[in-house]
Amino acid sequence: MTGVWALLGALAAAGAIGVLLKVREGRISHRAQPSADLPAPVRDLLAPGVTLVQLSTTFCAPCRHAKVVLRDLADRVDGLTHAELDVTNLPEVAASLGVLRTPTTLALTADGTEVLRVGGVPKRDSLLEALRPHLR
C-alpha cells in the first residue's frame, strides 16, 4: 500500500510541476537595468532602437518557434530588430546574463539597457504591448 501512495504522490508532484512550467512559459519580466557588464557577443548584436536578443541552443525545439515569432514581429515593427545568439558553446555568456533556460529573449536598447526578458516562447501580442513604451 505504501508503494501506491508513493506513486500517487510522485504523480501529483509531477503534475504540479507541469502546471507551474506551463504557466511560466512566455512570461514577461519587466526590467530597466543598464547592463554595464553586457558580454561582447551580445553587445555586438545591438542595433538602433530595441533589439530582441534570442538566446538559443543547438537542439532546442521551442527555440525555432520563438525565432519565427520574434523575426515576424521585428519585420512588422519599426525600431525593432531580432538577433539570435546560440549559447551552446558560450555557457559563460548565459551564466553572466542569468539565463537558465532556452529560449530566453532579452529586449535591449541601443545602449545595452535590458527593458524586459521572456523565458520560453513569447506570446506575440503580450510582447508587443510590453515593448510599446520603448519603441519610437
Salt bridges, closest charged atoms under 4 A:
GLU25 OE1 - ARG101 NH2 2.61
ASP72 OD1 - ARG76 NE 2.88
ASP72 OD2 - ARG124 NH1 2.35
GLU84 OE1 - LYS67 NZ 3.38
GLU114 OE2 - ARG31 NE 3.36
GLU114 OE2 - ARG117 NE 2.84
GLU129 OE1 - ARG132 NE 3.71
